[in-house]
Amino acid sequence: MTIETYRDAWGIPHLRAPGVLALACAQGRVTALDRAWQIEVERHRARGTSAAFLGASAVSWDVLARRARLDDTARRCFTALERRDPETADWVRAYVDGVNEGLADGARRAPEFARTGLAPGSWQPWTPLGVWLATHILFAGFPAKLWREQAVRHLGYGAVGLFATDGPGTAGSNGWLLSGDRTETGLPLLAGDPHRFIEDPGVYQQIRLSCPEFDVVGLAVPGVPGIAHFGHTGTVAWSITNAMADYQDLYRERLRRTGAGVQALDPDGTWRRAARHTELVEIAGEHPLEVEVLETARGPVIADGPEGPAAGAVPGAQETRPARAAEAADASGAPPAEAADQPGAPPAPDHRFPTALALRYPPRVTGDLGFSALLPLLRARRVEDVDAAFDAWAEPVNVVQAADTEGGLLHRVAGRVPVRAAANRVQPVPAWQPGHDWQGWHETPYAGLTDGIAVMANQRGPAAPLGVEFAPPHRAARIRALLAERGTWSAAGLAAVHTDTHLASAAPLLDRLAALDGLTPEAARLRDRLLGWDRRMDGDSTGAATYAAVRTAVVRRLAAHPVFAALAEPPAHPEILLPWLALVPRVGHALEHLLRAEELYGIDRDAAVRAAVEEVAAAPPDGTWSATHRLAPWRALPGEPYDEPGLAGDHDCVLCTSAVPGLTDLAARGPAARYVWDLARREDSRWIVPFGADGVPGAPHHRDQLPLWLAGELTPVVTDWALLTLEHTEETDD
């Protein structure tokens, strides 16, 4: 029996094997060949060993990985998987066997190994679980609780809602589902695009997995078997968006050092011993760093220690990966009086004790990362099968949309969200106070379609009871409005929705601008041009460039106001957490709320807008939006610089290429893939990724999809084996 590896014209691997285990091995092998550097970086990040070859820039992440016990959690979860679901455990092992078979050959193709002196390592059965966990540990944005803690302390509890918006470090998506009544074929369409930090190589791997049990095309996560997020089996297809649920908690721990170790104060008033050991983080070119690893009954201590904020800090370490980083306060300061009366506001901490931060996250509690969902997804034939598979999903918590060839439809939330006090969801809570423990799991909500359409774009939807911060409604509303413009749609027509650039969130700033009088002639002319602008963030638009310049000036003026001064000081926490606490991005992403609020802490917002437009009028931008709004992908090891292209779109556009207003016009985040799944004819489905199928710089398929991605075009999904090129065959006993 033979395992076959085919490639299409874009170098996308299509794998065919006689059995499930042989196919998993083939997937691991081809991933190692195409993405050896990428998946080895991920393995080291999961273990907290990446600084050993990436240097000091990776130390902050490695310390978090060690202190959060990511590798140990992955091991625990795999051990539990072996006991609970041995078939899936064997399938993961087969994938790992394939990675190990292909890694040496893949490493010879990738120049980064020679540049860093890194030798390819050996994958363990739990490594894919570690990769998954490390990829998503910051996905729910638990550091935002530190921001809210600071905001409540200095501004009052109303700041929680004022700044509650999709912001720094979050990951989102657009996704929409059309019933057969809204399509030209009479069968459903699924489409969308996950918004993540753009990485090179890309975070998604286009792939086809075929054996006698199933034949699935989709977007895999390199280093993880199967197709978890976006797949099409021929008779059923599924996709996900970030539900924006809150499922991780931060606890402020009172710790004390004793002759026998470290103790933590529990809610019953008893000091109990915390688990403790030390580890060495190796750093290329520097002395190793000793890290104290502590774990209380709540969870691993990820920041500070018995001596307070200085413990565990890594001076000078800078995190270079906004994708996983960006994605605290003085614990002795009491919240303001207005916060203390609000539901969910924790009591003021005791000034006598420094506190540390412990992280409680579901897989550490349950020993389950949800991998039992992956094989059933591949085997799914109808939406009922997809629904049952996602019952086993753990994290991240997603909104799932699915459809099948019988017209079946699914729109639900999947994942584990703990039931606990409202305060836990807002900010860190005192571990020594009763009432903050977990009390089981929420039932995951379901939703339906309206006029044959379901749209999810991280707005408050079916997951609203499970979260705190959601995206503004603009993307979702715009997608629904665009879909309503036609009675029926085809797969080919949906690319126009993916690339829409209308910016509804520009309205509050333009409204304030329209109300200004007494401007200088230059500023008045600029104001009039902006009021006549079509509010589209097109790459060739000078109006979009001017609007962005004024927006930046307004954000900087608001952030510089003395009322926010206490929030501008970087808190004493690890660098990896600081993107969530930075004031300027917070103001930038919440700008429309800040401008529309009835009152803003006494700030004269009209004066800020007036000064901003006068500033830009004196030195207006001399180019189009794409001149400064350029792609800024993350690379673990920057090599020869690319002349990265200019972009259309913006954070609140359907074409969500995210600048950070007030900080930079560069876009580090955007559509990490686009897809359209056609349930009438799978071969009419389409997809695209930002760069290409091959992770090796200079390879023919490393960046060959970039021009199409920039143009908003999609490539056809090839399903006819006769149209593919056979690259490799291998005999197997499976």
N, C-alpha and C positions, 0 to 999 in steps of 0.2 A: 504494500500500500504506500502511496506517495503523498508527500506534502508539497504543494506547489505555491510558489510566490510569483504573482504577476504584477505588472505595473501598467498604469494608464499613461496617457501623454503628459500628465503632470507629475509623474513619478509616484503617484499614490499607490500604496501597496494593497493588493487584493489577494487574500490568502485562502487556499482551499486545502482541506485536510480530511482524512477519513474518520476522525473522531474529535470529540470536544477537547480532550487533553492534548492531542497532537496539535490542534489548532491554537490552543493557548500557548504551547511551546513556540509555535511559529510566530505568534504575535510578539512574544517576548524577544525572539531572535531578531525579527525585522526592526523592532523598536531600538534594540541595541545597535544594529547596523546603521540606522538612520539618525539616531538621537543619542549616541553614546555619551557625549560630553554633557548634554542636558540632563539625562537621567542619572548620571554619576554625581552631578552637582546636587540633584534632588536627594539622592541617597545620603550624601554627606550633610546636607541641610537637615534632613530628618534626624540624623544622629548628632548634630551639633559639632561637626568636624570640618566644616567648609573653610574656616579661617586658616587651617593648616596649609592650604594651597592658594586661597584667595587673599590672604593677608588680613590686616587690621580692619579693613572695611567690612568684613564678615563677622567680627567678634560679637557685636551686639546681638545679632541673630543667634549665633551659636550658644551664647549664654542663655538666651530665652529658651532655646530648644532643650538645653540641659536642665534648666531649672523647672520648666514645664513638664519634663519627663516624657517627651514625645516618643523617643525610641522605646522606652520601657512600656508606654501605653500601647504602642503598636505590637510589641511582643505579647502583652497580656491579651489583646484583642485576637491575635492569631491563635494563641493557645485556646481561648474560648471558642473560636471558630472551628478548630479541629474537633472539639468535643461536641459542639452544637450542630455543625453542618460540615461533616467530613468531606462531602463531595466538593463543596466550594473550596475547602482548604486544599484538597488535592489539585484542583484547577489552578489556584494561585501558585502552588508549588511548580506546576508545569510551566506557567508563565515565567517564573523565576529561573527555572532550568533553561528556558530559551534565552533569557537575558544573559545568563552566564555563558551560554554557548556562543553568543554573537558579540560579546562585549570586547574581546580582544581585537577582532576584525574591525569593529566599529571605532575603537580607540585609535587604530592605525589610520583611519580616514580623517580623524578630527585633530586639527593642529593644536588645539588648546591643551591637550595632554602633554605634548612636548614643551609648550611654552611654560607650563606651570611645574613640570616635572612630576605630574600626577600619574600614577599607574592605575589602570582599571582594577577595581576591587571585586569582591565576591558578594553577590546578593544573597540575602537570607530569605526564608519563606515569609517573614513578616515585613520585609522591605517595602513591598507595594502599599501595605497599610500605613507604614511610616511616611511614605511619599504623599499619600492621600491626606494624612493628618497634618503634615507640615504645610501642604498647599492650602489647607482650609482653616488652620488654627486662628488666623486673624480675620477670617472671612466675615464673622458676625460682628466684628468691630468692638470687642470688649473694651479696648482702650478709650472708646468714646465715653465710657462711664467715668473715667478720670476727668475728662473735659467737663462733663455735666456736674461733677462734684465741685470743680473749680468755679464753674459759672453760677451754681446755686450759692456757693459761699460768698461770692463777691457781688452778684447781681440779683439774687433772689430766685425763688423757684420758677417764676415766669420765664426765666431764661431757657429752661428746658424746652418748652414749646417754641420759643422764638428762634432757637438755633437748631431745632429738630428737623434736619433735612439730610438727604443723601449727600455725603461730603467726603472729606479726606479718607482714603484708605478703604472705602467700601467697594464692593463689586456688584454689578447689577446686570440687567439684560432687558432687551425687548423680546416679547413673544406674543404671537397671536394665532388664534385657531379659528378657522372658517368652516362652518358646517357645509354639507353638500348643497344646501339651498343657496349658498352664497358663492358657488364655484361653477365654472363652465362645464365641468365633467359630471357634476352631481355627486361627487365624493369629496371628502374634506381635504383641506390644505392646512399645514402647519408651517409657520415661518418665524424667524427671529434672528437675534444676534446677541451673544453673550458679551457684556462689557467688562473687560478685565484690563489690568495693566498689560500693555503690549510687550511681549518678550520675544527675543530672537535667540534660539528657535521658539516657535510659537507654543502656546500652552495647550493647543488642541492638535491632534494628529488625525487627519483624514484616513480612513481605513475601511476595508471590507473583510468580514470574517465569515467563511462559508464551510459548512460540514453537513453531513446528512441530517442533523437535527435542526439546523437553522442557517440562514444566509442574511447577514445584517451589514448594512453600511452605516457609518456614523462617525462621530468625532470622539476619539478616545483621549484620555489623559495619559501622556507618555509616562511610563513607569507603573501603570495600573492596568490590569487585564480587563478585557471586555469593553463595552461602550456604555458609560454610565449616564451621560447627560443628554445626548442628542443622537437618536438612532431610528432606523427604518428597517423593519424585518421583511418587507414586501407586503404584509397584510396589516401591520400596525406600526405606527410611528409615535415617538414621544419627544418632548423637549422640556426644558426647565428654565425658570428664572429664579433669582434670589428672592426669597419670601421676605427678607428684611426682619426675620424673627429674632428675638433675643433669647438665647439658650445657654449663655455662659455667664457666670457670676464672679464678681470680685469681692473678696472679703478682706477687711482690714483685721489683721491678726495682732494680738498682743503676745509677744514672744519674750522669753527671758532665758538667758544662758545659765546653765548650772554645771556643776562638776561632771555630771553624767551626760550632758548634751544640751539640747534646747527644748524648752517646754512652751506650749501654747495654752492660752486661757480659753476654756470651753464655755458654752452657754450655761452650764450648771454651776459655774464658779470654780471648777476644778482645773488646776494646771496639769496638763497631760503631755507626755513626752512626744515630740515630733520626730518623725523619721529624718535622719540626717546622715549625709556622707559628703565627701568632697570629690571633685573631678578636676582634671587638668584640660584646659582648652589650648591646644597647640595653635601657634600663630606663625605664619611664614615670616621669617626674618626677625622675629622678636622672641622674647622669653615667653614661656607658657603662662597662662593665667589660671590661678586656682579659683574654683567656683564652689561655694557652699550650696549644696542641694538640700532643701528642706521640704517636708510635706506634713501638713496638719490633717486633721480629720475632714476639713473642707476641701483641701486639694494642695497641689504644689505651690510653694511660695515663689512667685516669679519676679518680685522686686522688693528691695529693701531687706531687712533682717532684724535680729534682736537689737542691734545698735541703731536702727532707724534708717533713713534714706541713703546714707552712704554705703550701707552694706550691699554688696552685689553690684554696685555701679561699675561701669566700664569707662573710665575717663578717656575721651578722645576718640572712641570707636564710632564710626559713622556707618550707617546702614545704606548700602547702595542700591537696594532693591525696593523701590516704592511699591511694587506690586504686592509684596508680602509685608511691608512695614507700614506702608501707607498705600497702607493703609494704611511723679504726680504731686498732687497737692500736698501742702503741709498739713498732715493729719491732725495736728494739735489745734487747728483753728476751728472755732465753732461756726456752724451755719448761721446766716443772718436770721433775725426773728421771723421774717415773713416765710422763710423756707421751713422752719421748724413746725409750722402749723399746717403744712401741706401734707396730704396723704402720700405716703411713700418716702418722705424725707427722713433719713436716719437721725438718731439722736446725736447730739454733740459728743465727740470723743473726749476721753479723759486726758487732760493736758499733761499728766504726769508720765504717760507711757508713749514712746515712739511705736509706730505700727509698721507692719510689713503687709504686702499684698499677696493673697493666695487666689489662685484661679481654679474654679470648679467648672469642668466641662464634661458633657455627657459620656464620651467614650472612656474617660478615666473612671467614671462612676460605674458604668454598665459593662465594660469590657467588650463593647460592640461598636464597630465602625460602619455597620450596615452593608458589609460585603455580600451578605446572603441575598441581597436584591439583584446582584449583577448577572448571575447565570439565568435566573428567571426572566430578566429583561431580554436577554438574547433569544430565549425560547418563546417569547410572547407571540401570540397570534391575534389576540383581540384586546380591546381596551380593558376588559376585565382582568386579563393576565398582567397587563402593565400596572393596573391598580393594585392587584395582590402583591406584585413584586415590590412596589413602593411602600407597602405596609412594613417592609423590613428595613426601609431607609432610615439612616441615623442622622448624618450631617454631611454637608451643610443643609439647613432647612430650606426647602425649595417649593415653589409653585410648579406643579406638573401639568402639562397639557398633552393630551394624546388623542389619536383618532385611528379608526381602522377601516378596512375596505367594506365592512357591512354598515358603515355610517355611524358606528359607535363613537362617542365623544367622552372625554374625561378632563376635568378641571379641578384640581385638588391641591392641598398642601401636604408635603411629605417631610418627615423628620421628627426628631424628639425635642420637645420644648418642656422644661420642667415646670411643674406647678409650684409656685412659691410666692412670697409676699411681693406686693407691688414695688416696694423699695428696692428689691434686688435688681429689678430691671432698669432702674434709673441711674444708680451710682453705687460705689462700694459700700457694703454694709458691715457693721461691727460683728465679728465672729463671736465675740463674748456675750452678745445679747441674744436671748431666745427669739424665735419667730422668723428666722431666716433660713431654715433648712428646707430641703426639697421634699415635696409631698406627692410624688408620682409624676405622671406625664399628661400633658394636654391631649385631648382628642384633636386630630388634625382636620381642619374644616374642608368642606367641599363647596364648589360654586358651579353655576350654570353659565349659559350663553345668553346674550341679549341680542335679538334680531340676527341670530345665527353667528354671532361674533363673541369671542372672549379675548380680552387684551390684558396682558400683565407687563408692566414696565416698572416694577418695584414700588408702585404707588400703594396707598392703603386699599387693599383688596381683601380676599378671603383670609389673609394672615394678619389683618389689622389687630385682632385681639392678642396677638402673640409678640408684638414688637413695640418699639418706641419711636425710632427714626425711620421714616420712609421717604422715598423720592417724591418730589412735587408731582402733581398729576399731569404735567404738560405733555410728556412723551406719550402716556397712555391715551390722553384725550386727542392728541394729534393723530395717532395711529387709527383710532376709532373713526375720526372725522375723515381721514383719507380713505379708509375701507368703505365708508358709507357713500363715497362719491360714485361707486359703481355697484350695479346690482349683483354682478357676478365677477369672479376673478379667475385668472389662470396662474399657474406656477410662474410662468415667464413674466407676468405683469407685476409681481410683488417686489421686484428690485426697486421700483420707484418709491415704495414705502420705506424700505431700508435707508434710503439716501435723502430723505426729506430734511431740510435745513431750517425750517421755521422756528424761531426762538420766542415762544410765548412769554418766557420769564423776563423779557426785555421791557414789558409794559410798565412796571412800577417806576423804573428809572426814567423812561421816556415821559411818563405822566408828570413826574416832578419837573422834568426839564421843560415841558410845555407850559407849566405854570409860572416859570421864572420871568421876571421883567428886569429892566435896568442893566442888561448885559452890554458889554462892549460890542461894537459892530462886528468884530471878528467872531466873537462867541455867539452872537445872535445868528450869524450866517451858518455857523457850524450846527447850532441848535436846529435851525430850519432844515438843514440837510438831513439831520438825524430823524426829524419828525416825518420827513418824506421817504425815508428808507423803508424797504419792504420787509424788514425784520427777518431776513434770511441770512444765515451765516455761510454764504457761499464763499468758496475759496477766492474767487476773483472779485469779490465785493469790497469797494473802498468804504462803503457805508458800514459794513460789518467791522472793518478794521477801526474805524472811528468810534463806533459804539464800544468796542472792546477797550479802546484807550480811555474813554471817559469812564467806563465801568471800573477799570483798574484804579484810576485816580480817585473815584468815590470810595472804593473799598479801602484804599490806603489811608484816606482821610478819616474815615469812620474808625478804622482799627487804631489810629494814632490818637484818638480822643482820650483824655485823661480818665474817663469812666471805665475804660477797658485796660488801664495801665497794669493792674494786677494780673490780668490774663495774658499779658504780653511777655511776662517773665517765664522763661523755660523752667518747668518744675524739675525737681531732683529725681528723675526717673530714667531708666535706660533709654538710650537713643532710639531703640526699635519702637518704642511707644510714642515718641514725641510727635510724629506727623498728625496724630489724632488730637493733640493738644495745642497745635499751632494756631494762633489767633487769626492771622490774615486769611488763611484758607477757610476757617470757620465763618468769618465775616463774608468772604467772597461767595461761598455756597449758600449762605442764608440771606443774601442781599435783598431779595424781593420781600422776605418777611420783615427785615429790618426797615425797609423803606415804606412798607404798607402798615406797619404797626401804628396804632393810634398815638403812642408816645414811646420814645426811645431814651429813657434815662436822662432826659433833658437835653439831648443832643439836637442841635439845629441842623436837620438833614438838608433843608433847602440851601443853607449856607455851604454845606459840604458839596452838594451837587453844583452850585454856582461856581465855587472855587475850582472844582474839577473841570468843568467845561471851559472856564477861562484858561486853565493850565493847558488843556489839549489844543484849544484854539491858538495859543501862542506858539505851539510846536506840534502841529498835527502830524499824524502818521503819513508817510509819503508812499505807502504801498497798499496792497490788498491784504485781506485777512490771512491768506495762506503764506504771506511773506514772513509772518511771525508765528502763525499757528502751524507748527511743524511737528511731524511725528518724532517722538523721543523714546524709542524702545529700550527696555532694560536688557543688558547682557551681563552675565556673570563675570565675564572676563573681556572687557572692551578690547577690540583689536584695531585694525585699520578703520578709520572713521568712514562711515557712509554719508553721502549727501542726502540726508533723509528728506522726504518730500513734504511740501506744504499740504494742508488739509482743509476741507470744508467741515462744517458742523460745529457743535459746541456741547457743553455739558447737558443742557436741557433740550437739545434737539433730538429728534428720532435718530439722526446721524450723530451719535453721542461720542464725539471725540473731545475728551475733557481737558480744557485748559483749567488752570486754577486762578480764578479772578483775583487780581491784586498781587499775585506772586509770579506767574509766568503764563505766556500764551502757548508754550509748548504743550503737546498732548502726549502724556505717558499712558493714558487709558483710552480705550476705544473698543470697537468691535473686534474681538479676538477670533471671530469666525462669523459667517453668515450662512444661513441655510434656508431652503424651502423644501419641505417634504410633501410630495404629491401622493395621495392614496389611490388615485386612479391608475397611474402608471409610474412606478418607482423610477424608471429611466428618465422621466421628465422632472425629477427632483434636481435640485441645484445646490451648490455650496462653494465656499471660498474661504481662504485664510489669509492673514496679512502678508505672509512671506512665501512659504512653500513647504513641500513635504519633507525635504531633506534638511537636517540641521547642520550640515557641514558647510562652512563658509566657502564660497567659490564654486560649489557644486551646481550643476545645471538646474536643479530644482530647489535651490536654497531660497531664492527670492523671485521666482518666475511668476508667482501669482500676485505679486504686489501691484503691477499696473492695473490688473482687473479689479483688485480690492479698492484701489484708489478711485477707479471710475465707477464703482458701484455695480460692477458686473459679476455674474456668478458662472461657474463652469458646470456643465452637465455631470450628473452622477452616472458613470458608465456601469452597466450591469451585464452587458453581453461579453462573455469570456472571449469570444472570437475577436473582439476589438482590443484586447489587452495583449501585452507582450510578456511571454513567459521568461522569467529571470532566473529562477532557481528551483530545483527539485531535490527532494530528500526522501529516502525510504524510511518507513517507520513500522513498528510492530502494532501500533494502535489501530 
